[in-house]
Amino acid sequence: MRISTVILLLSLSLSAEAKSYAGLMADLDRTEYEAGKLQDKIDSLDASISAQNDAVRTLGAELENRQSIMISKEKVLRERLKGLMSFSIPDKLGFITASNDFEDTIRTEALISMMLRKDLKEHEELSKSAQEVLSMKELVDQERKKLEEQRVQQSSILEELKKKMAKKKQLLEKAKRTVRSYQAFMTRLEKSSKRIESFTITGVDYLNTPSSITGLIAPLKGRILNGFGKFWDTRIRNWIYNKGVTVEADYGTKVSAVNDGVISYSGWIPAYGRVLIINHSDGLFSVYGHLAKAFFEAGDKIKKGSVIAYSGDSGSAEKPSLYFELRNPTNDIDPTPLFY
């Protein structure tokens, strides 16, 4: 067989592997996106359930308050009735001894009767309003139970998606070991990096951009797994240039804003998973990737030190961690000193 034919066959083989790997990555991205959307629905359900719980507690407190007033009113009614009976049964209680004026006694009896009727009417109205509150509480409670059932269903679907993602990540790890897979991996990173860049170059003064980390705080504390710049990636067995750092963090660790700013992007980006990007209004942008949950949307104003997200393992993360970058339009900034 001629050498050119062997090279061609090898090239075709590597190309097929790359396409297969690219297909796996695209499939994983779709699954991660679906999982992210599903998680957003679950978060929304959690918020609704929390609101319903608050409503149930409020209505419960209102019901207890009205029932307490009814008990007090019933006590007053009993006292009124005793007073009325004292005038209605003279042979037992001797109303004459209480008053020497028969007309005064009659007027007093009529007054107590009127007050009794008024109290009875108030008691009926309280009873009716208490029943209305009880009905509202039952309706709200029923709605809360429906939401909880939906959450259980959505959570079950999400768990299945997570299992699929875990299997796909295992397949990707095997596929990354070929040269073409490495190329596909780098292409994916470059595309994702350019997408991040697209959110960090709008309306920026290129001549007045900082390159210092002075005044910034660390988004979280942790051991740096992959440092800034060129490093050897053991997964794909090749060199990679890292524009940020990957920091080890338990799943669900609080991630803080490094400075004041405005959210310029909140969403999913292939390889980086769930991402938040903050514009610090001075040409500096901070990027937070592999998040499990983000608490803000594009356009939200952020204060330095505010908790903006939880760390996770979305995107190409092998384990729970935070991917963090500092960018400006002219150069990459090494954020490593923030973590020491």
C-alpha positions in Angstrom: 0.0 0.0 0.0 1.4 3.4 -0.9 2.4 5.8 1.9 0.0 8.5 0.6 -2.9 6.0 0.8 -2.0 5.2 4.4 -1.8 8.9 5.3 -5.1 9.4 3.6 -6.8 6.5 5.5 -5.2 7.7 8.8 -6.4 11.2 8.1 -9.9 9.9 7.4 -9.9 7.9 10.5 -8.8 10.8 12.7 -11.4 13.0 11.0 -14.1 10.5 11.8 -12.9 10.4 15.4 -13.0 14.2 15.6 -16.5 14.3 14.2 -17.6 11.6 16.7 -16.0 13.6 19.5 -17.6 16.9 18.2 -20.9 15.1 18.1 -20.5 13.9 21.7 -19.6 17.5 22.8 -22.6 19.0 21.0 -24.9 16.3 22.6 -23.4 17.0 26.0 -23.9 20.8 25.5 -27.6 20.2 24.6 -28.1 17.9 27.6 -26.4 20.5 29.9 -28.6 23.2 28.4 -31.7 21.1 29.0 -30.5 20.4 32.6 -29.9 24.1 33.2 -33.4 25.1 31.9 -34.9 22.3 34.1 -32.9 23.6 37.1 -34.3 27.1 36.4 -37.8 25.7 36.4 -37.1 23.9 39.7 -35.7 27.1 41.2 -38.9 28.9 40.1 -41.0 26.2 41.6 -39.0 26.5 44.8 -39.7 30.2 44.9 -43.4 29.6 44.3 -43.5 27.0 47.0 -41.8 29.3 49.4 -44.3 32.0 48.6 -47.2 29.6 49.1 -45.7 28.5 52.4 -45.5 32.1 53.5 -49.1 32.6 52.4 -50.2 29.5 54.3 -48.4 30.8 57.5 -49.9 34.3 57.1 -53.4 32.9 56.6 -52.9 30.5 59.5 -51.9 33.4 61.8 -54.9 35.4 60.6 -57.2 32.5 61.2 -55.8 32.0 64.8 -56.2 35.8 65.4 -59.8 35.7 64.3 -60.6 32.6 66.3 -59.0 34.2 69.3 -61.2 37.3 68.9 -64.2 35.0 68.5 -63.3 33.3 71.8 -63.1 36.7 73.5 -66.4 37.7 71.9 -68.1 34.5 73.1 -66.9 35.3 76.7 -68.5 38.8 76.4 -71.7 37.2 75.0 -71.9 34.9 78.0 -71.5 37.9 80.4 -74.2 39.8 78.5 -76.5 36.9 78.6 -76.0 36.5 82.4 -76.7 40.2 82.8 -79.9 39.9 80.7 -81.0 36.9 82.7 -80.6 38.8 86.0 -83.3 41.2 84.8 -85.4 38.4 83.2 -85.6 36.2 86.3 -86.5 38.5 89.3 -87.6 35.7 91.6 -84.1 34.2 91.5 -81.8 37.3 91.2 -84.0 40.1 92.6 -83.6 42.9 90.2 -85.7 45.1 92.5 -82.9 45.2 95.0 -80.6 46.4 92.2 -82.8 49.4 91.3 -85.7 51.1 92.9 -86.9 52.5 89.6 -88.7 49.9 87.5 -88.4 52.1 84.3 -84.6 52.3 84.8 -84.5 48.5 85.1 -86.5 48.1 81.9 -84.2 50.6 80.1 -81.1 48.7 81.4 -82.6 45.4 80.2 -83.3 46.9 76.8 -79.8 48.3 76.6 -78.2 44.9 77.4 -80.5 43.2 74.9 -79.4 45.6 72.2 -75.7 45.1 73.1 -76.3 41.4 73.0 -77.8 41.5 69.6 -74.9 43.7 68.4 -72.4 41.2 69.9 -74.2 38.3 68.3 -74.0 40.0 64.9 -70.3 40.7 65.3 -69.7 37.1 66.3 -71.6 35.9 63.2 -69.5 38.2 61.0 -66.2 37.0 62.7 -67.3 33.4 62.2 -68.0 34.0 58.5 -64.7 35.8 57.9 -62.8 33.1 59.8 -64.5 30.5 57.5 -63.4 32.5 54.5 -59.8 32.7 55.7 -59.9 28.9 56.4 -61.2 28.3 52.8 -58.4 30.5 51.4 -55.8 28.7 53.5 -57.1 25.3 52.2 -56.9 26.5 48.6 -53.4 27.9 49.0 -52.3 24.7 50.7 -53.7 22.7 47.8 -51.9 24.8 45.3 -48.6 24.4 47.3 -49.1 20.6 47.2 -49.5 20.7 43.5 -46.3 22.7 43.1 -44.5 20.3 45.3 -45.7 17.4 43.2 -44.4 19.2 40.0 -41.1 19.8 41.7 -40.7 16.1 42.5 -41.5 15.2 38.9 -39.0 17.8 37.5 -36.3 16.8 40.0 -36.7 13.2 38.9 -36.2 14.2 35.2 -33.2 16.3 36.2 -31.6 13.4 38.0 -31.9 11.3 34.9 -30.4 14.1 32.8 -27.5 14.3 35.3 -26.9 10.5 34.9 -26.8 10.9 31.1 -24.3 13.8 31.4 -22.1 11.7 33.7 -22.0 8.9 31.1 -21.4 11.3 28.2 -18.5 12.9 30.1 -17.0 9.5 30.6 -17.2 8.9 26.8 -15.7 12.4 26.2 -12.7 11.6 28.5 -11.9 8.6 26.4 -12.4 10.5 23.1 -10.1 13.4 24.2 -7.0 11.2 24.0 -6.7 11.4 20.2 -5.0 14.2 18.4 -8.1 15.2 16.5 -10.1 15.1 19.7 -7.6 17.6 21.1 -8.1 19.8 18.1 -11.8 19.6 18.5 -11.5 20.3 22.2 -9.4 23.4 21.5 -11.8 24.6 18.8 -14.6 24.3 21.3 -12.7 26.2 23.9 -11.8 28.9 21.4 -15.4 29.3 20.3 -16.6 29.5 23.9 -13.8 31.9 24.8 -14.7 34.2 21.8 -18.3 34.1 23.0 -17.2 35.3 26.4 -15.1 37.9 24.7 -18.2 39.2 22.9 -19.7 40.2 26.2 -16.5 42.0 27.3 -15.7 44.4 24.5 -18.9 46.5 24.0 -18.6 50.2 24.9 -15.1 49.9 26.4 -12.4 52.6 26.3 -9.5 50.6 24.9 -7.1 53.4 25.9 -8.1 53.4 29.6 -8.3 49.8 30.7 -6.8 48.5 33.9 -4.3 45.6 34.1 -4.0 45.5 37.9 -6.0 43.5 40.4 -5.6 46.1 43.1 -8.7 46.6 45.1 -10.3 43.3 44.0 -11.3 40.4 46.3 -11.1 36.7 45.7 -14.4 35.2 44.5 -13.8 32.3 46.9 -11.0 30.6 48.7 -9.6 27.4 47.2 -6.6 25.5 45.8 -5.8 26.4 42.1 -6.2 23.3 40.0 -5.2 24.8 36.6 -3.2 28.0 36.7 -3.1 31.0 34.5 -1.2 30.7 31.2 0.2 27.5 29.6 -0.3 24.2 31.4 -0.3 20.5 30.7 -3.8 19.0 30.6 -3.6 15.4 31.7 -7.1 14.6 30.3 -6.2 15.4 26.7 -2.5 14.9 27.1 -1.5 18.2 25.6 -0.7 21.8 26.4 -3.5 24.4 26.9 -3.3 28.1 27.3 -5.6 29.1 30.2 -6.9 32.7 30.2 -8.0 32.3 33.8 -7.7 29.9 36.6 -9.7 26.8 37.8 -10.1 26.8 41.5 -11.1 23.8 43.6 -14.4 24.3 45.5 -17.0 22.1 47.0 -20.3 21.9 45.1 -22.5 24.8 46.3 -19.7 27.0 47.6 -20.7 30.7 47.7 -19.1 32.8 44.9 -18.7 36.5 45.5 -18.3 39.5 43.1 -14.7 40.7 43.1 -15.9 44.3 42.7 -18.9 46.5 42.0 -20.4 46.2 38.6 -23.3 45.2 36.3 -24.1 41.7 35.0 -23.4 41.7 31.3 -24.2 38.0 30.8 -25.9 35.2 32.7 -26.4 31.9 31.0 -24.8 28.8 29.4 -21.6 28.7 27.3 -20.2 25.4 26.0 -17.2 24.1 28.0 -17.7 26.7 30.7 -21.2 25.6 31.7 -23.3 28.1 33.6 -21.5 31.5 33.4 -21.8 34.9 34.9 -19.9 37.9 33.5 -19.6 41.2 35.4 -18.7 44.5 33.8 -16.9 46.6 36.3 -17.4 49.8 34.3 -13.7 50.6 34.0 -13.0 48.2 31.1 -12.4 45.3 33.5 -14.6 42.2 33.3 -14.7 39.2 35.6 -15.9 35.8 34.4 -17.3 33.0 36.6 -17.8 29.5 35.1 -18.7 25.9 36.0 -21.5 27.4 38.2 -24.2 25.3 39.8 -26.5 28.2 40.2 -26.5 31.9 39.4 -28.5 34.5 41.4 -28.6 37.4 38.9 -29.6 38.2 35.3 -28.1 40.5 32.7 -28.5 44.2 33.7 -28.5 43.6 37.5 -26.2 45.8 39.5 -23.8 44.0 41.8 -21.9 45.2 44.9 -18.4 44.1 45.8 -18.5 41.0 48.0 -22.1 40.1 47.1 -22.8 36.4 46.7 -23.7 36.0 43.1 -23.6 32.2 42.5 -22.8 28.7 43.8 -19.8 26.8 42.4 -20.6 23.5 40.6 -19.4 21.2 37.9 -21.2 22.4 34.8 -19.5 22.5 31.4 -16.2 20.5 31.0 -15.4 20.5 34.7 -14.1 17.2 35.9 -15.1 18.0 39.5 -16.8 20.8 41.4 -14.8 24.0 40.9 -14.8 27.6 39.8 -13.4 28.8 36.5 -12.4 32.5 37.0 -11.1 35.1 34.5 -10.2 38.8 34.6 -10.4 40.4 31.1 -10.0 43.7 29.4 -10.1 44.3 25.6 -6.3 44.5 25.3 -4.9 41.7 27.5 -5.5 38.8 29.8 -4.9 39.5 33.5 -3.5 36.9 35.8 -5.9 36.6 38.8 -3.7 34.1 40.7 -2.6 36.6 43.5 -6.2 36.9 44.6 -6.2 33.4 45.8 -3.1 33.7 48.1 
